[in-house]
Amino acid sequence: MKSVFLASFTLLFGAAVASADETGAPVDLATKDWVLVLMDGVAPGYQATLNLDAPGRVTGIAPCNRYFADLVQDGDSFKLSALGSTKMACPDMMAEQDFFQALHGVDTAVQQDGQLRLSGNGHDLVFAKTAP
């Protein structure tokens, strides 16, 4: 009887652990930096980051400027306040505008397989963890 209980427990525990990362678990806010690897299915021609270090706050670097916003997160719901940014000019301001528009439309966040997928308003942004 004891071995049946242990086998059942092991199966249930293993299944829970195996599926925990695939269920769209809440974003791990302890992960500081993420780097944009895909925007709407295409690799960007620039570097952009997302930082979730501070509770209720998002910061990062867009193609040109640093940005910031307040964050409200509940489960996989992920909503940013109006984005603020520094105001430096750069050669590709259109890429920055597109990035900000996509980021502001996000309403869902799913962390899976070492990636963070933000989606909403017809956009899909995929970020990868930066090296520790």
N, C-alpha and C positions, 0 to 999 in steps of 0.2 A: 504494500500500500504506500509505504514511504517513497519507494522509487517511482511509482506512478505520479505521486504529488510532485516530486522533484522534476520529473520529465515534463509534466504539464507546466510547471512554473517556468522552467528553462525555455520551453517553446513560446509561452506567452511573453516572457521578458525579452527574448530574442526578437520576436516579431515587433514588439513595441519599439525597441531600439532601432531595428532596421527601417521601420517606417517613420520614425520621428523626424528625419531630415527631409522626407519626401511629402509630408503633409502640409507644407507651407507653414512651418512653425514661425512664430513671431521673430522678427529680425533681431539678431543678437546685437544689442546696443553697445556691448563691450568691445565689439569689433570697431576699431577706430577708422581705418581708411579703406576705401574701396576705389578701384580704378575702372572707368568706363571701358568696356571691351566691345559692346555692340549697341547701336542705337537704331531701332527699327530694322534689325537684321543686318545692318551694315557696320563694319569696323570704322570708327571715326578716324579722320585724318588729323586728329589732335588728341591731347591728353586732357582728361577731365576727371576729377576725384569727387568723392562723397565721404564726409566724415560724420560719424554718429557717436562721437566720444561723449558729448554732453547730453544728458537726458533732456528730451523735449526740444532739441536744437539740431539743426543740420548745417554744416559748413562745408566748403570745398573750394576747389579751383576749377573754373570753367575754362574754355579755350583761351581766354585772355585775362579775366578778372577773378578775384576771390568773391565768393557769394556766401549768403547765410539766410536762414529762415527758421521759424519756429515749426515744430513737428508735433502733430497729434497722431498717436499710433494706438490702435486697439486691435489685437489679433493681426490679421493681414491687412487691415485698413491702415493706410499711410497717407496722411494729408499734410501738405506744407502750407504755411501762411504765404503771403506775398514775399517773393524773393527780393533781397537787397544785395547790392554788389558794389565793389569799387568801380571806378569809372575811367579806367585806363583805355586808351585807344589801341587797337592792334589791327593787323592786316585783314583778319577774317572775322569781323564783327557779326557777319551773317551766321556763321557756325555757332557763335556764342548765343545769338538770339534764338536759333533753332533748339539748342540744348536747353536754354532756360524755359522756352515754351513747352518742350516735352516734359521737363522736370516738374514744372508747375502743374501740369495736367495729371500727374501721378495720383492714383487713389488706392493702389494695391501694392504690397511688397511681399515677396516670397523669397525665402532663403533656402537654397537647395544645391547640393553638390558643390559647395564652396563658392557659389555665386549668389548675388543678390539681384533679383529681377523686379524692377519697378515698372508698373504699367498703368495706363489710364488715358482717356481722351484720344484713343487711337495710336498711342505711342508705347514702345517697349524698350526699356533701357536695361542692359545687363552689365552688372559690375562684378569684378573679381576682387578677392581679398588681396591686399598688398602683402608682400613678404614681411614676416615679423622682424 
